[in-house]
Structures are given as structure tokens and as C-alpha cells.
Amino acid sequence: GAELEYVVIVRNVSPVPATLVRIVDDLNASAPGQVTYINGSATLNGGSAGITVSGATIVADYFGSHGELAPGASVTLRFRVTLASGIASGTRAKSSRAARNT
């Protein structure tokens, strides 16, 4: 199938450092079996530190590998997937959501 690259950017808009910044992406959550992670493709700010993949779940633990996220700073998760064959043009293969802990 076709290959797609996803880019997830998280920015700290707070005036204080953000702790416990972690991005979790379950590729099967919204559309099971429609995309397959391409091994070794995930990066966190351009490197592999903080990235773990288990099955269809990608975890980018910024805090565990880099510490607090400074005010105004951002973190970028990039990864590639392969689309399952037979997916019709215009099909939403994946959706995401963001949340914060307070």
C-alpha cells in the first residue's frame, strides 16, 4: 500500500515548564487494520531517544528522555505508516486527539 508520514507537534503555550510530556498514538484506535507502522520510522525531535513501539502503539516520552518542555517550546513526533491495500480514496485512515493533565 501507499506510505504516509504523520507529524504531531505539541507546543507548550503555558508560561511555566510542562512536565510529563508524553505523546501516545494507538494506530488501531480509530481505524483498526487500516495502517501499519513502518519499523524504525518514529523520531522525537529528530532522534530516537524516548520512542517506544509496542504493537500498533507508539509512545514518545519527551519528559523521560529530555526533561521539562520549556514555555513556548515544541516537540515533534514523526512516523511513517503503510496503508492497507484496498482502502478507497478519501477514507479517513486515522484520527487523533490531544489532552492535557492538570
Sequence and secondary structure as in RCSB ss.txt:
>XXXX:A:sequence
GAELEYVVIVRNVSPVPATLVRIVDDLNASAPGQVTYINGSATLNGGSAGITVSGATIVADYFGSHGELAPGASV
TLRFRVTLASGIASGTRAKSSRAARNT
>XXXX:A:secstr
  EEEEEEEEE  SSS B S EEEEETTSSSTTSEEE TT  EETTB TTEEEETTEEEEEHHHHH  B TT EE
EEEEEEEE TT  TT            
